[in-house]
Amino acid sequence: MVIVLKKDITSEQKGGIKDFLVRKHYRLNEIEGEEDTVIAAVGRGTADRQELEGLAGVASVIPISKPYKMASREFRRDNTVVDVPNSRGQHIRIGGQRIAVIAGPRTVESRDQIFSVAKAVAASGAVMLRGGTFGQSASPYSFQGLGEKGLAYLKEAGESYGLPVVTEIVSPA
């Protein structure tokens, strides 16, 4: 749920609200926006809406029963925009009004292949290059990817065409 705080809330009142929510088994995330300060209370806590609305400093309580609460419009009204730098000192914007297309092969198989794909990705207007380098095949006899060599090829191809790269992390090594 999202708890919208009153504009004239005191630090003691805010602390009391947070303590109350923690005792009710919520994880908290406070966000200070341009207009409002809110506390996102995430989890399966036991607080009742009327109880919360009665606390000093609470302006309103917005229950959210949807998945992805932290990304919901009830929680964050503004668009999320992420700037990703490329090798040419430019920034690729993901989010907002423009759709960002990220394209590439499931698995990087060779240097020639990823360069050919990167050229096509850049020409198509996609903004980032993706490629797997450590195969996650169901069969141990299938191609398992080029590993670190594939990462180097992916990086080199992305830099050559001004495309930031994306790949999967398959091990916390």
C-alpha positions, 0 to 999 in steps of 0.5 A: 500500500502507499501512505501519502504523508501530510505536507506539515508532518513532523519527524516524530509523526513520520517515525511513528508511522514507520515504526507502526508499519514495521511492527505490522511486518511491512518493508518500507520505501520512502519517496520524496516527490516534488509534490508529496512524500509517500511511504510504500509499504510492501509485503503481507503485513497486518495493518488495517487501512482505517488504523493507518488513516487515523495516525497523525501525519497520514494524508491518505492510504492507497491500497494496491493489490496488483503485482509489481507494486513498486512500478505501479502508477499508484506508487510512482506517477512519473515515467521512469527513464533510464539513460544508458551511455554508449561507447560514443559518449551519447546516452540512450534513453529507455522509458518515457514516450519512445519505445526502446528496442533491444535486439540480438541473437540468443547466443553469440556464435562467432565474431563475424555473426555478432558483427553482422547482427550488430550492423543490422540492429543499428540499421533497424533503429534498435537502441541496444544490442543483446546476446547470450554468451554462456549457453543455458541449453537443456542438453549438455551436448548442445552449443553452450556459448563462447563464454568470455570470448563471446563477451569480448565479441559482444562488447567490441561489436556494440562499441563498433556500432554505438550500441550499449550491450545487454547479456544475461548473468548466469553465475554470480562468479 
